[in-house]
């Protein structure tokens, strides 16, 4: 491993990039002949979406709150300092996350690396929310003491009706680092000891989710920057929260993904921020990560010139019409 922060991100296989100083929606311009986004099919539900950093979101649909990958403790592991310590103790900053998650009805977990899963058991235990994730997430939830009545294992293909919204589960892939691998691969096929260190939380297989409030829009959530094209057939979201790739080992990432998603009208890049500092706008970002985001935005503009791009800021409510 090298001493650069970007090399640490590549080691983990997490997405990286840079923030603009304010969150703005822009209409991308690109080459002639590129695909245009589809018109939305519905007038919109008034649902609000707040970015929690990394790939985390809070979605409010009327009185219903849904969380995706809520990681708010953002403790120091040395990842951005060139001294990543996989034996870093797992901690939950209960003060920092006291109010931000609200009282969720459900929590959707894309995979179980610490920067996606660490805070989930605490939030679920406090709120009574039901957690949806892989079998690994299910077993880890039990290891943290959550009752099985709050744990729903899913694997991809499920379509779940919650009344005011639906969730479709999509089997997906975790991003690859420069060595064509990832940090902490593996699954948990039985209940392990309660995790104590960062390295105790494996990738545990990866999912994506399509959430559609009644009345729309349909919104696609990624937690890592890879995908299975065949699994995205027919998804066709109106909005796509896309993890920014941190390496180039996945070829033609942007054009393949946008085509597989049938050219969503709005793209929101995620998992590009420095997630070991406080949630403060504008988001903190490393120079190397800034370059990755810039390259991602340029690729979207090139292949989908009519697509709107929203670079989000923390905890800011967004609606999509």
C-alpha positions in Angstrom: 0.0 0.0 0.0 1.2 3.5 -0.8 0.9 6.5 1.5 -1.5 8.5 -0.6 -5.2 8.9 0.5 -6.4 7.9 -2.9 -4.5 4.7 -2.7 -6.3 4.0 0.6 -9.6 4.5 -1.2 -8.5 2.1 -3.9 -7.6 -0.4 -1.3 -11.1 -0.4 0.0 -12.7 -0.3 -3.3 -15.0 2.5 -2.2 -16.2 5.3 -4.5 -14.5 8.7 -4.4 -14.7 12.1 -6.0 -15.2 15.7 -5.1 -18.0 18.1 -4.1 -18.9 21.3 -5.7 -19.1 24.1 -3.1 -22.9 24.1 -3.3 -25.4 21.5 -4.3 -26.7 22.4 -7.7 -28.8 20.7 -10.4 -27.2 21.2 -13.8 -28.2 20.1 -17.3 -25.3 18.3 -18.7 -24.0 19.0 -22.2 -22.3 16.3 -24.3 -21.6 14.9 -27.7 -24.1 14.8 -30.4 -26.0 11.5 -30.7 -25.8 10.7 -27.0 -28.9 9.4 -25.3 -31.5 11.7 -23.8 -33.3 11.1 -20.5 -36.8 9.9 -20.5 -39.8 12.0 -19.3 -41.1 11.0 -15.9 -44.3 9.0 -15.8 -45.8 10.5 -12.7 -46.4 14.0 -11.2 -44.4 13.2 -8.1 -45.3 12.3 -4.5 -43.5 15.2 -2.7 -41.1 12.7 -1.1 -37.9 14.4 0.2 -34.4 12.9 0.0 -31.6 14.0 2.3 -28.0 12.8 1.7 -26.3 11.5 4.8 -22.8 11.2 3.2 -21.1 8.2 1.6 -24.1 6.3 0.1 -26.5 7.1 2.9 -29.9 8.7 2.5 -33.0 9.6 4.5 -36.2 9.5 2.5 -39.4 11.0 3.9 -42.6 10.0 2.2 -45.4 11.7 4.1 -45.0 10.4 7.7 -42.9 7.4 6.6 -39.1 7.6 6.9 -36.8 5.2 5.1 -33.0 5.1 5.5 -30.4 3.7 3.1 -26.9 2.9 4.5 -27.0 5.5 7.3 -23.4 6.0 8.5 -23.2 9.1 10.7 -20.6 8.2 13.3 -17.8 8.8 10.8 -15.0 7.8 13.2 -11.3 7.9 12.3 -9.6 4.8 10.8 -6.6 6.5 9.2 -8.1 5.8 5.8 -7.7 9.3 4.6 -4.3 9.9 6.3 -2.4 7.1 4.6 -2.5 4.9 7.7 -5.6 2.8 7.5 -6.0 0.5 10.6 -8.4 -2.4 10.0 -8.3 -3.1 13.8 -10.0 0.3 14.5 -12.6 -0.2 17.2 -16.2 0.1 16.0 -17.9 3.0 17.8 -21.3 4.7 17.5 -21.5 8.4 18.1 -24.9 8.5 19.7 -24.9 12.3 20.1 -24.1 12.9 16.4 -26.9 10.6 15.2 -29.5 11.4 17.8 -31.9 13.4 15.6 -30.7 13.0 11.9 -32.2 9.5 11.2 -35.7 10.5 12.6 -37.8 7.4 13.4 -37.4 5.2 10.3 -39.9 2.5 9.4 -37.3 0.6 7.4 -33.5 0.6 6.8 -32.1 -0.6 3.5 -28.5 -1.9 3.7 -26.5 -2.3 0.5 -23.6 -4.2 2.1 -22.0 -4.6 5.5 -18.7 -2.7 5.3 -18.5 -0.4 8.4 -19.1 2.8 6.4 -22.5 1.4 5.5 -23.5 -0.8 8.4 -21.9 0.4 11.6 -24.7 2.6 12.8 -27.6 0.5 11.5 -28.0 -1.8 14.6 -28.1 1.2 16.9 -30.6 3.0 14.8 -32.8 -0.1 14.4 -32.6 -0.9 18.1 -33.6 2.6 19.1 -36.4 3.1 16.5 -37.7 -0.4 16.0 -37.1 -0.1 12.3 -37.0 -3.3 10.2 -33.7 -3.8 8.4 -33.5 -5.3 4.9 -30.2 -6.6 3.7 -28.2 -9.7 2.7 -28.1 -12.9 4.8 -24.8 -11.5 6.2 -26.6 -8.4 7.3 -29.3 -10.6 8.9 -26.7 -12.6 10.9 -24.8 -9.5 11.9 -28.0 -7.9 13.1 -28.6 -10.9 15.3 -25.0 -10.6 16.6 -25.8 -7.0 17.7 -28.9 -8.3 19.6 -31.6 -7.3 17.1 -34.6 -9.6 17.2 -35.4 -11.6 14.1 -38.8 -9.8 13.9 -36.8 -6.7 12.8 -34.6 -8.5 10.3 -35.5 -9.3 6.7 -33.0 -11.1 4.6 -33.2 -10.4 0.8 -31.1 -11.4 -2.1 -32.4 -9.6 -5.2 -35.6 -9.9 -7.2 -38.0 -9.2 -4.3 -40.6 -6.5 -4.8 -41.9 -5.2 -1.5 -45.1 -3.2 -1.0 -45.2 -0.8 2.0 -48.4 1.0 1.0 -47.1 4.5 0.3 -44.0 3.1 -1.5 -42.5 0.0 -3.0 -39.0 -1.3 -2.9 -37.4 -3.6 -5.5 -34.2 -5.4 -4.4 -31.5 -5.8 -7.0 -28.6 -8.2 -6.7 -25.4 -6.2 -7.3 -21.6 -6.2 -6.9 -19.1 -4.4 -4.8 -16.5 -2.2 -6.5 -13.0 -3.5 -7.1 -9.8 -1.9 -6.1 -6.7 -1.5 -8.3 -5.8 -5.1 -7.4 -9.2 -6.4 -8.7 -10.2 -7.2 -5.1 -11.8 -5.5 -2.2 -11.4 -4.9 1.5 -12.8 -7.6 3.8 -14.4 -10.0 1.3 -16.6 -12.7 2.7 -20.0 -13.5 4.1 -21.5 -14.6 7.4 -23.5 -17.8 7.1 -24.2 -18.0 10.8 -24.4 -15.6 13.7 -20.9 -14.5 14.6 -19.6 -12.9 17.7 -20.5 -9.3 18.1 -18.2 -7.3 15.8 -15.6 -5.2 17.6 -13.3 -3.9 14.8 -13.7 -2.5 11.3 -12.3 -5.8 9.9 -15.1 -7.7 11.6 -17.6 -6.3 9.1 -17.1 -8.0 5.7 -18.6 -6.9 2.4 -21.2 -9.6 2.8 -22.5 -9.5 -0.8 -24.0 -6.3 -2.3 -27.4 -5.1 -3.2 -29.0 -2.1 -4.8 -32.5 -0.8 -4.3 -35.2 0.8 -6.4 -37.6 2.8 -4.2 -40.8 4.2 -5.7 -43.1 6.4 -3.7 -46.8 6.2 -4.7 -47.0 8.8 -7.4 -43.3 8.6 -8.2 -40.5 9.2 -8.9 -38.6 5.9 -8.9 -35.2 6.3 -7.4 -32.3 3.8 -7.7 -29.7 3.6 -4.8 -26.2 2.1 -5.2 -23.8 1.5 -2.3 -20.8 0.5 -4.4 -19.5 1.2 -7.9 -20.2 -2.0 -9.8 -23.3 -3.7 -11.1 -24.7 -6.6 -13.1 -26.2 -5.2 -16.3 -28.7 -8.1 -16.7 -30.1 -7.5 -13.2 -30.9 -3.9 -14.2 -33.1 -4.8 -17.1 -36.5 -3.1 -16.8 -35.6 -1.1 -13.7 -35.6 2.3 -15.6 -35.5 4.7 -12.6 -36.3 8.4 -12.9 -33.4 9.2 -10.6 -30.2 7.3 -10.0 -28.0 7.8 -6.9 -24.8 6.4 -8.5 -21.6 5.5 -6.6 -18.6 7.2 -8.2 -16.0 4.7 -9.3 -12.6 4.9 -7.5 -10.7 2.9 -10.1 -10.9 2.1 -13.8 -10.9 -1.7 -13.5 -14.7 -1.7 -14.4 -14.7 -0.8 -18.1 -17.0 1.8 -19.5 -18.7 2.2 -16.1 -20.8 5.3 -16.9 -22.1 4.5 -20.4 -22.8 0.8 -19.5 -24.6 1.7 -16.3 -26.7 4.6 -17.7 -27.7 2.4 -20.7 -28.6 -0.5 -18.4 -30.8 2.0 -16.3 -32.5 3.2 -19.5 -31.0 6.7 -19.2 -32.4 8.2 -16.0 -33.5 11.8 -16.1 -31.4 12.8 -13.1 -28.1 11.4 -11.8 -26.8 12.1 -8.3 -23.2 11.1 -7.5 -22.6 9.6 -4.1 -19.8 8.0 -2.1 -17.2 10.6 -3.0 -16.9 12.5 0.2 -14.4 12.3 3.1 -16.4 10.2 5.5 -14.2 10.5 8.6 -15.0 14.2 9.3 -18.2 15.8 10.5 -21.2 16.4 8.2 -20.5 20.0 7.3 -21.2 21.8 4.0 -19.5 22.1 1.7 -18.5 18.5 2.1 -14.8 17.9 2.7 -13.0 16.0 -0.2 -9.5 15.0 -1.0 -7.8 16.2 -4.2 -7.6 12.7 -5.6 -11.3 12.1 -4.9 -12.1 15.5 -6.6 -10.5 14.2 -9.7 -12.6 11.0 -9.7 -15.8 13.0 -9.4 -14.8 15.4 -12.1 -14.1 12.4 -14.4 -17.5 10.9 -13.5 -19.4 14.1 -14.2 -17.6 14.5 -17.5 -18.5 11.0 -18.5 -22.2 11.6 -17.7 -22.2 14.8 -19.7 -20.5 13.1 -22.7 -22.9 10.1 -23.0 -26.1 11.6 -21.7 -26.1 15.3 -22.5 -29.7 15.9 -21.5 -29.4 14.3 -18.0 -29.6 16.6 -15.0 -26.8 16.2 -12.5 -27.3 17.0 -8.9 -24.2 17.1 -6.7 -25.7 16.9 -3.2 -24.9 18.6 0.0 -25.4 17.0 3.4 -28.8 16.9 5.0 -30.3 19.2 2.3 -33.9 18.2 1.4 -34.3 17.5 -2.3 -37.4 16.6 -4.3 -37.6 15.2 -7.8 -40.4 16.0 -10.2 
